[in-house]
Amino acid sequence: MSTEFKTIGLIGKYGDPSIAPTLTSMAAFLKGQRLEVWLDDETAHTVPNHGLNTCSRAQLGERCDLAVVIGGDGTLLNAARSLADAGIPVVAINLGRLGFLADISPDTMLDVMKEILAGHYSPEERFLLHAKIIRDGRILHESDAFNEVVVHKWNMPRMIEFETHINGRFVDVQRSDGIIVCTPTGSTAYALSGGGPILVPPLNAIALVPICPHTLSNRPIVVGADSQIGIIVRDCKHNHAQMTCDGQNNFDLRVNDQILIGKKDRTIRLIHPANHDYFQILRAKLRWGSKQE
């Protein structure tokens, strides 16, 4: 089969051996297409006796033309952050619950992969966020986020206070449980449950969604994706504040810490089936009404 994807990397859900049948089936199919297959090291520890060549995540990004992620949206979030700098596209098989991002069923994955390898697919570029924590004038931590960066309380039922700035301009001082800064990808995740708007994926925008604000007139704000978001922690008793990226990477915050959040300069390329329909996914996942005939 003639394909632009000659070397395929496989990444599975961390620590979940139940992915073994799906992973084994996908690997056998790809080998049957005479493609070179590499398995992510962490996945190799989860699924023993796989019989595949293994490499680190960084090496997988360098060697492969395409990454196939087997798991749920959380697995894809982790893979996207680690592969964005490598620039390789990602296709995702959904073994999770919602599957906003991982949109290919295990039941149809081999037929869909055959179509993708033949060049029949729908590509989509999505951007990530890059966040920095600055303490005493120096960068303490840096992290990427595909869905969202959240500044929040974490170990006691007490609000935190922080300032928000957009492109250096003061917006407000807020007392709340925190704030969600999300991409269009993340607008259907935590931000959605916080009352934020749904941003369609091609939109070059970022949403700022307050979490349980004390001032009830506080509402989500949507800004251009090239904006620089600044958050300064003003009151968090006993240092009970954190910054969390995609619900997976956590960093403790202190009073006067500054968090700078902006658009990452590298995007991630998602590969969808040729008939991919974002609004159909919204209807299915959010249980919206179907068209009346």
C-alpha positions, 0 to 999 in steps of 0.5 A: 500500500502506498502511504505517506506514513511509513513508520508508525508509533504506538502509544497506549494508556499508561498502566492499563493492561486492558489495552493489550487486545486493541494494541496487538490487533493494531500492531498486527495490522500495521505489520501486515501493511509492511510498515515499521512499528515502534512501541512507546517504552511506557506502554511496553511495560504495561503490555509485556510479550508484545514482540515489538521494537520499543523506544522512548517517547522522544525517540518515537517522535523523531523516528515515526511519521504517525503516532497511533494513541490507544486509550481515552482523551487523557492518553491523547492529551499526554501524547499531544504534549509530548509530541507537539515539538516533534511535529508528527500527526496523531490518530486516536483510538477511543477506549475511554468514556467521552472521546471528544478527541479520541474519535475512532472506535476499536470496532472500526479502527482497522477499516479506518486505518486502512483509509488513512494509510491510503490518504483518505482522512481529515487533518486538523491543526490544533494549538496548545498553551504554554504556561510559566510560573515566575517566582522572585523574578525567575522562571520556576516551572514551565509546562504545555497544555492541550486542554487547559491551564487551571489556577485553583485552590487544592487542599482546603475549602477556601477561596484564593485571590488573584489578579488577571491581566491580558496583554499587560492590561489589568482586568480584575481582582477575583476571589474564587476557587480559581480560573480555567484558561482553555483552548478550543480543544479544552472548551468541551472539558473542565471549562464546559462544566464551569459554564464556559462557551464551546469554542469550535476547533478552528477558532483562534481564541482562548477562554478564561472561565472563573471557577465558583467566583464570589462576585456572581457577575463574573463571567467567562471572557474570550480573547484572541489566542495570541493574547498573553494571559497574566495571573498574579496570586494575591491571597492563598492562605497556607499556600493552598493554590496550584497550577494544573495543566490538562489535569495531569501536571501540578505545580504548587503556588505561593503568594506573589507568584506570577503565571504567564500563559500564551499560545505555544508556537508549535501545533499538534496535527490530529488525523480524523476519519474522512467523514469526521464531523465535529458537530456530530460529535457534540450531538452524540457526547452532549446528548443534543437533539437530532435533526427532525425530519 
